C-alpha cells in the first residue's frame, strides 16, 4: 500500500474540520433551543406553583401566554405551523381527516377546521396538518383520505 498523498491528507483534514464545525453549530443550535424550552418549563412551574386558579379566565390567559412563548421559541429556530382555517388544502402539507359539504361562501378543498397542527422545519414537512375540508356536493365524501 502506498502512503496517502499530501493532497488526500489535506482533503481529509479539511473534511474533518468542516464536519467538526457543523457539529459545533448543531450543538449550539440544540442547546439554544433546549434553553428556550427550559424557559417555557419554568413558566409552567410558576403557574402550577400558584395552585388551582379561582379565576379560570386568568388561568387560560396564562396558559395562552406560555403556549405563545413556546411557539415563538420554535419559530425563532425555524419551525413554522402548517394549516390555517380558510386556506386551500394541499397534499404536501395537509392530511384530510374529514370532508364536509361546503358551507355558503366556502370553496372546494378549503380548510374548515384544524384537527391537529402541522409543522415544517427549514423547508421540510415534519408533520402534515390534519384538517377538515369543504367538498362540493350535498353528502359527506368520507374521511381519512390523503
N, C-alpha and C positions, 0 to 999 in steps of 0.2 A: 504494500500500500504506500502511496506517496503522501508526503506532507501536504496539508491544505495550503493553497496559495495565499499570498498576502491579501489578495482581493476577496477571496472567500472568507478569510478570517475577519476582514473589515466589514463585510456584508453581515456576517453572523453577529458581530459586535453591535452594529447599527440596529439590527433587528431586535436584539436583546434590550438595547437601550430604549427603543420605541415601545416595546412591549411593557417594560417597566414604567415608562411614562404614562401609558394608557391605564395600567393597573393602578398607579397612584391617583390619576384623575378619577377613575371609577370609585376608588376607595373614598376619596374626598367627597364626591357626589353622594355616595351612600351614607357617609357619616353626617353630612349636612341634612339630608332627608330624615335620617333617624333622629337627629336632634330636634328638627321641626315637629316630628311626630311625638317626641317626648314632651315638647311644649303643650301639645294638644292633650296628652295624657295628664299633664299637670293641671290643665284646665278642668278636665273631668274630675280629678281628685278634689279640687277646690269645691266644685259643685256638689259632689257626693258628700264631702265633709260637712256641708251645711245642713245635711239631713233632709228629710222629706219637706218639700216645699208646700207651704199653705197656699201660696199664690201660683196656681197651675199656669197661668199665662206668663208669669215671670220665669218660671222654670222652663217652659217651652222656648221663650226668647233666649235664655241662657244656652239651652241645647242648640238652638239655631246658630248662635254666635260661635260655639265650639265647632259645629259642623262646618261653618264658613271658614274658621281658622284652618281646619284640616284641608278643606278644598283649595284654599289659597296656597297652602304649603305644597300640595301636589301639583297645582297648576304652575307654580313658580319653577318647579323642576321639570316641567314639560308634559304633564299629563292633562288631557282635556276630556271633558264629558262628551258623550255622544247621546243623541236622542233628545229631541225637544218637541213638545206638542205643536202641531201646525206645520212642521216641515214634512217633506216628501220622504217616505221610507226608501232607503237604498239598500240593496242586498249586501254590499260590502260593510255596512255599518249598523244595520238593523236586522233583527230576527223577529219575524212576525209571530207573536204568540196568539193573536186572535184577530179576526177580521169581523167588522160590524158594518151594517148598512150606513152609507154616508149620510150624516145629518145635513140639514139645509146649509148650504154655503161651503161644505167641505168637498174637496176633490178626492178622486180615487187615489189610494195609497198615501193619503195624508195621515200623519200620526195623530191619533185621538187621545192616547194615554200612554204613559211610560210605565211599564210593569217593573223593569229593572234597568237602571242606568247602564250605558256602555261607556267604555274608556279607550282612548288612544294615547299612546306614549311615543313621542318622536316619530310620528307618521305610521306607527304600527298599531293596528287594532288589537287591543288586549282582550276585549270582550265587546261583542256587538250589543247594542241596546235591544232589550226585549220590549216590543211595543204592540199596541192595539192600533190597527189601521182601518181606514174607511175603504169600503168597496162599493162600486156601483151596483145597483140591483136591490131587490127587496129583501132577500133572505141572507142570513149569515152564511159566509162562504167556508167556514171551517176554522180550525185553529192549528197552531204549531207548524206553520209552513216556513220554509226558508227561501 
